[in-house]
């Protein structure tokens, strides 16, 4: 959804024209605020402070939104797109799902607003507020214009409730409702996460400068750190201003002096001892480029330190003393770069976890999905012992249906690899994605499942959601390559190149980023660029051919598959 700008005919009291825009408006309110204040005013105010600093402000900033008003027990925010507003709303409710006292209702509408200074007025604001009032506790109400402007992966989480007459709004509106996160669907996964994975507490970045743009930047940095670390499957990360009883703590302070910026970041371990600190300097005039640079450098440094720390900790234990959960963790860490050479080590840990604890759903989920990924390469000889185990793993995973969306997805894709029933896989993916609409890694996996089955349009929707939720690291790289693949299959070659080049900013070692560039450039009649990109892919997979590729993955034999292989043929990939 693109914003359109026009001027209204009326004048302000000072004779100035008021600017009107089309925007997405989010209105949120704490349920039962008065009762909470009556019960314990001090505790309620403290919880509200934490809610605003730890959840509301960084979540809205993370979707490029702006908090326009904070009313103590409610917030009004504006966004440039419906997808950003709905994603932020769902993220807010997901983070509050397990809160024992605080609950919110949220309304989202797309409509015209009038900007007056830092405030916004108009029907768009009024309708969002009325939608909030009819939303279920812990849920979201959106209008028809919002529902029409979000991709399937978000839209399918909402159910239509028909036309509703809203207080003081002349016309009735079609309304869609999201009841809230499905608690039961991910209960097993949460149990594994909370008991077995290292914890990282991300403290909201503080700002000693009173300038609004720097305070907004502090919130944006907090959100970026949170959105990235939450996508790391071997880490239990959360934004929290509370002192962590265990695990790691990441703190940052943003300072400004004239046109100069400095972020001082510190990482401490469970004992409170600092294990890393670094300063990042920049200029206010280049604040957004500085933000991208800082985030990439910090995430890379901190992730590396956490991997080293956890690997050293677990490697110091005798192998026979590693628990099943610790073996899964080691396998996840070994798979952190998703390189071809990682498969053997990753699977060895997951196989040990399954043997040690045959009821651990997370072990089967990771093992089966790793095997699904291995199928795209010619690794049957190297991984022969695990191919022998795979049928038993799939059957055991099928018996655990419903415990973990990732496990159910892994089994569904593994079944497709055997029977080739694309329609059955599509139905399974439709059901799975409604259970975890904000899981970036799950959307990444679903996207590849749709691509492999020959449904690039649905795949692209999943990848776009994954990219919005996981803007850095492995999820971003994998989703960029997947989206580029979908675009080549759909004939959107310029988009394919844009997605691939975005992924290459973070990794040069993911083959799909090079193969899709080669294919897209070839279809655009740019043979030199196509040949250069293909040469980079062949450095990683020197024996790749079209027939070998087809034997591993044929993308459902779809029209999009034929276009992709023809594009690779034109780029110079041998038959």
DRENGU-559694 format. One line per 4 residues: number of its first residue (from 1); for each residue x, y, z of C-alpha. Coordinates in steps of 0.05 Angstrom, whole numbers. Layout:
N
NUM = X/Y/Z | ... $
This chain:
575
1 = 0/0/0 | 29/66/-21 | 15/131/15 | -19/185/-25 $
5 = -14/258/-5 | -63/314/-19 | -84/378/14 | -152/390/44 $
9 = -191/453/29 | -200/475/101 | -149/519/136 | -121/514/206 $
13 = -134/568/257 | -69/601/236 | -87/600/163 | -41/542/147 $
17 = -61/484/102 | -68/418/139 | -35/359/105 | -78/297/94 $
21 = -49/228/80 | -71/156/73 | -41/117/131 | -49/55/173 $
25 = -70/71/244 | -62/25/305 | -100/39/369 | -83/-3/430 $
29 = -112/-3/500 | -97/-41/564 | -158/-82/586 | -182/-71/658 $
33 = -135/-13/672 | -179/18/725 | -187/-47/763 | -112/-58/761 $
37 = -99/12/787 | -149/1/843 | -117/-64/863 | -45/-40/863 $
41 = -30/28/834 | 46/26/842 | 54/-43/812 | 7/-25/755 $
45 = 46/38/737 | 111/-1/740 | 83/-55/693 | 59/-1/645 $
49 = 128/31/644 | 158/-37/627 | 104/-51/576 | 118/14/540 $
53 = 194/10/542 | 203/-65/531 | 146/-82/483 | 104/-25/454 $
57 = 157/26/433 | 208/-22/403 | 155/-65/369 | 123/-5/334 $
61 = 192/23/316 | 212/-45/289 | 156/-41/237 | 176/31/218 $
65 = 117/59/256 | 113/120/301 | 79/125/369 | 37/188/361 $
69 = 4/188/430 | 16/152/495 | -44/157/542 | -17/118/600 $
73 = -60/57/588 | -64/63/512 | -25/82/450 | -39/109/381 $
77 = 11/95/326 | 15/107/251 | 48/66/196 | 59/73/122 $
81 = 30/5/106 | -25/-41/131 | 23/-100/133 | 70/-63/181 $
85 = 12/-42/226 | -18/-112/229 | 50/-145/240 | 64/-97/298 $
89 = -5/-111/327 | 5/-186/324 | 75/-181/353 | 47/-140/411 $
93 = -6/-192/427 | 43/-250/420 | 91/-218/469 | 34/-206/519 $
97 = 3/-275/510 | 36/-304/571 | 31/-242/614 | -9/-259/676 $
101 = -39/-190/687 | -32/-144/627 | -77/-155/566 | -92/-109/507 $
105 = -144/-98/454 | -120/-70/387 | -155/-39/328 | -124/-25/259 $
109 = -153/15/202 | -128/46/137 | -157/114/123 | -145/188/114 $
113 = -113/226/170 | -96/299/181 | -27/315/209 | -24/374/256 $
117 = 46/381/285 | 63/314/318 | -11/297/325 | -59/262/277 $
121 = -133/271/270 | -190/248/226 | -236/189/210 | -178/141/203 $
125 = -160/153/276 | -232/150/301 | -246/84/265 | -183/51/291 $
129 = -204/71/362 | -274/42/352 | -245/-22/324 | -202/-28/386 $
133 = -264/-24/430 | -296/-85/396 | -233/-127/392 | -229/-188/437 $
137 = -183/-186/498 | -115/-206/472 | -138/-198/401 | -143/-150/342 $
141 = -200/-121/300 | -184/-95/230 | -226/-63/176 | -237/-89/106 $
145 = -186/-40/75 | -133/-68/121 | -150/-140/105 | -146/-125/30 $
149 = -76/-96/38 | -40/-152/75 | -11/-216/46 | -42/-284/55 $
153 = 5/-304/112 | -25/-249/155 | -96/-246/126 | -109/-319/139 $
157 = -100/-309/214 | -164/-266/215 | -237/-288/210 | -293/-246/180 $
161 = -348/-225/229 | -390/-185/179 | -411/-113/179 | -408/-76/245 $
165 = -439/-9/265 | -385/29/304 | -403/83/354 | -405/153/323 $
169 = -385/125/254 | -439/137/201 | -427/77/157 | -422/4/176 $
173 = -355/-30/163 | -335/-101/147 | -293/-125/205 | -242/-181/213 $
177 = -220/-210/280 | -157/-243/305 | -171/-278/371 | -98/-280/393 $
181 = -38/-327/393 | -53/-402/395 | -23/-422/460 | -29/-497/452 $
185 = 4/-500/384 | 73/-482/407 | 71/-506/479 | 122/-562/468 $
189 = 169/-515/431 | 165/-463/487 | 180/-516/539 | 242/-537/502 $
193 = 263/-464/491 | 254/-442/563 | 288/-502/595 | 344/-517/547 $
197 = 368/-457/506 | 415/-402/530 | 379/-338/548 | 394/-268/524 $
201 = 361/-208/557 | 362/-148/509 | 355/-84/550 | 321/-26/515 $
205 = 375/21/488 | 377/83/532 | 386/153/503 | 415/212/542 $
209 = 397/261/486 | 328/294/488 | 322/301/413 | 262/262/387 $
213 = 298/232/328 | 352/203/374 | 300/174/422 | 265/142/362 $
217 = 331/115/339 | 343/83/407 | 276/48/402 | 291/26/330 $
221 = 359/-3/351 | 325/-41/408 | 275/-70/359 | 328/-89/309 $
225 = 368/-126/362 | 305/-161/387 | 279/-181/318 | 346/-211/299 $
229 = 363/-249/362 | 292/-277/367 | 302/-311/299 | 363/-351/323 $
233 = 334/-420/337 | 388/-439/388 | 376/-377/431 | 320/-356/478 $
237 = 321/-280/469 | 274/-226/493 | 273/-151/503 | 269/-138/577 $
241 = 290/-83/625 | 290/-131/683 | 356/-158/711 | 366/-228/684 $
245 = 374/-282/738 | 415/-323/688 | 440/-322/617 | 469/-263/579 $
249 = 449/-189/580 | 459/-140/522 | 457/-66/540 | 466/-4/497 $
253 = 470/71/510 | 460/122/454 | 492/190/462 | 491/252/419 $
257 = 535/313/419 | 519/363/365 | 522/324/300 | 560/266/330 $
261 = 530/199/352 | 557/144/395 | 527/77/414 | 563/41/471 $
265 = 544/-32/474 | 561/-83/528 | 549/-158/534 | 551/-191/602 $
269 = 548/-265/621 | 506/-298/676 | 553/-274/730 | 547/-201/708 $
273 = 618/-200/681 | 627/-162/616 | 651/-208/560 | 647/-156/503 $
277 = 641/-81/495 | 647/-36/435 | 633/36/414 | 601/55/348 $
281 = 609/127/324 | 570/164/270 | 538/228/247 | 466/251/257 $
285 = 461/272/184 | 474/200/163 | 435/168/220 | 398/114/180 $
289 = 460/90/143 | 495/90/211 | 439/49/240 | 445/-5/187 $
293 = 521/-8/196 | 517/-11/272 | 464/-65/273 | 501/-110/224 $
297 = 567/-103/261 | 537/-113/330 | 496/-173/311 | 555/-207/277 $
301 = 600/-194/337 | 551/-215/391 | 527/-277/354 | 599/-300/345 $
305 = 614/-290/419 | 551/-327/440 | 568/-386/394 | 639/-389/421 $
309 = 615/-385/493 | 561/-438/488 | 604/-484/446 | 661/-479/495 $
313 = 614/-492/553 | 583/-555/522 | 648/-580/492 | 678/-582/561 $
317 = 627/-635/581 | 642/-709/569 | 602/-731/508 | 564/-784/547 $
321 = 541/-730/596 | 507/-686/544 | 432/-687/552 | 385/-695/492 $
325 = 368/-622/496 | 441/-602/497 | 453/-646/435 | 397/-609/398 $
329 = 429/-543/418 | 497/-565/392 | 464/-587/327 | 430/-519/320 $
333 = 495/-482/332 | 532/-527/282 | 478/-509/231 | 482/-434/244 $
337 = 517/-419/178 | 473/-467/137 | 534/-489/97 | 538/-553/57 $
341 = 594/-578/102 | 550/-570/164 | 501/-627/149 | 543/-685/177 $
345 = 559/-652/244 | 489/-624/252 | 455/-690/240 | 503/-728/285 $
349 = 480/-686/344 | 406/-691/327 | 411/-766/319 | 444/-771/388 $
353 = 388/-729/417 | 334/-774/387 | 369/-836/414 | 377/-806/483 $
357 = 305/-780/487 | 257/-811/435 | 200/-765/457 | 235/-699/445 $
361 = 195/-665/389 | 248/-611/377 | 301/-664/360 | 257/-695/305 $
365 = 237/-627/278 | 309/-605/269 | 334/-672/243 | 279/-681/191 $
369 = 283/-609/167 | 359/-615/160 | 348/-677/117 | 297/-638/75 $
373 = 351/-586/62 | 402/-639/46 | 357/-665/-9 | 371/-602/-50 $
377 = 444/-623/-54 | 475/-689/-77 | 493/-714/-7 | 460/-783/-6 $
381 = 527/-819/-3 | 556/-773/51 | 493/-778/94 | 474/-850/78 $
385 = 468/-871/152 | 418/-815/164 | 378/-831/102 | 369/-900/132 $
389 = 341/-869/196 | 297/-818/162 | 234/-862/152 | 234/-879/226 $
393 = 243/-806/245 | 185/-786/200 | 139/-838/229 | 157/-818/300 $
397 = 146/-745/282 | 78/-761/253 | 58/-792/320 | 75/-725/353 $
401 = 29/-685/307 | 6/-619/338 | 63/-612/388 | 106/-567/344 $
405 = 90/-529/280 | 162/-537/256 | 158/-613/266 | 91/-617/229 $
409 = 120/-576/172 | 183/-619/169 | 142/-683/165 | 95/-653/112 $
413 = 153/-634/67 | 188/-701/78 | 123/-736/58 | 121/-694/-6 $
417 = 192/-714/-22 | 168/-786/-22 | 99/-783/-54 | 104/-718/-95 $
421 = 33/-699/-76 | 37/-623/-82 | -37/-612/-67 | -32/-650/-1 $
425 = 30/-610/19 | -6/-545/2 | -64/-562/47 | -16/-581/104 $
429 = 22/-515/96 | -43/-475/97 | -61/-506/164 | 9/-499/194 $
433 = 19/-426/178 | -43/-405/215 | -14/-433/280 | 48/-389/282 $
437 = 36/-327/239 | 96/-290/268 | 150/-344/268 | 201/-318/218 $
441 = 239/-384/214 | 174/-424/203 | 154/-377/147 | 223/-387/116 $
445 = 213/-462/117 | 142/-457/91 | 166/-413/34 | 215/-465/11 $
449 = 162/-519/18 | 116/-480/-28 | 173/-468/-77 | 193/-541/-79 $
453 = 120/-561/-92 | 112/-510/-148 | 71/-455/-115 | 117/-394/-122 $
457 = 62/-342/-108 | 46/-372/-40 | 121/-382/-27 | 135/-308/-41 $
461 = 82/-288/10 | 116/-331/63 | 185/-304/46 | 160/-232/49 $
465 = 133/-244/119 | 198/-278/140 | 238/-218/113 | 195/-168/151 $
469 = 202/-207/216 | 275/-227/209 | 312/-170/176 | 382/-196/191 $
473 = 422/-260/193 | 407/-330/169 | 331/-321/163 | 341/-259/121 $
477 = 392/-293/76 | 350/-356/67 | 286/-316/54 | 321/-270/5 $
481 = 345/-330/-35 | 276/-361/-31 | 240/-298/-53 | 289/-289/-111 $
485 = 275/-361/-132 | 199/-349/-129 | 207/-285/-171 | 246/-321/-226 $
489 = 191/-374/-228 | 138/-319/-232 | 174/-279/-286 | 192/-221/-240 $
493 = 265/-218/-258 | 281/-148/-234 | 250/-165/-166 | 291/-229/-164 $
497 = 356/-190/-173 | 335/-141/-119 | 320/-196/-68 | 385/-233/-85 $
501 = 428/-171/-78 | 396/-155/-11 | 415/-224/14 | 486/-217/-12 $
505 = 496/-158/35 | 497/-209/91 | 526/-271/59 | 564/-289/-4 $
509 = 561/-363/13 | 488/-380/-2 | 484/-411/-71 | 412/-391/-85 $
513 = 431/-318/-84 | 479/-329/-142 | 437/-378/-182 | 376/-333/-181 $
517 = 417/-273/-203 | 445/-314/-260 | 376/-337/-281 | 344/-268/-277 $
521 = 401/-233/-314 | 397/-286/-369 | 322/-275/-379 | 333/-200/-381 $
525 = 383/-208/-438 | 445/-192/-396 | 492/-251/-412 | 555/-223/-381 $
529 = 522/-211/-313 | 488/-279/-317 | 554/-314/-332 | 590/-278/-274 $
533 = 535/-297/-224 | 534/-369/-248 | 610/-374/-240 | 602/-354/-167 $
537 = 549/-408/-156 | 593/-461/-189 | 650/-445/-142 | 605/-474/-87 $
541 = 574/-530/-129 | 624/-544/-185 | 589/-608/-209 | 519/-578/-214 $
545 = 480/-591/-278 | 408/-580/-298 | 392/-654/-299 | 424/-664/-231 $
549 = 386/-604/-204 | 320/-632/-231 | 333/-700/-199 | 340/-667/-131 $
553 = 287/-612/-136 | 239/-604/-195 | 194/-551/-163 | 132/-594/-174 $
557 = 143/-596/-249 | 107/-530/-253 | 109/-476/-307 | 151/-435/-260 $
561 = 201/-493/-255 | 207/-496/-330 | 221/-422/-333 | 273/-427/-278 $
565 = 310/-484/-312 | 307/-449/-380 | 336/-387/-347 | 393/-428/-318 $
569 = 405/-460/-385 | 410/-391/-418 | 458/-370/-363 | 504/-426/-383 $
573 = 490/-483/-333 | 506/-548/-370 | 451/-597/-385 $
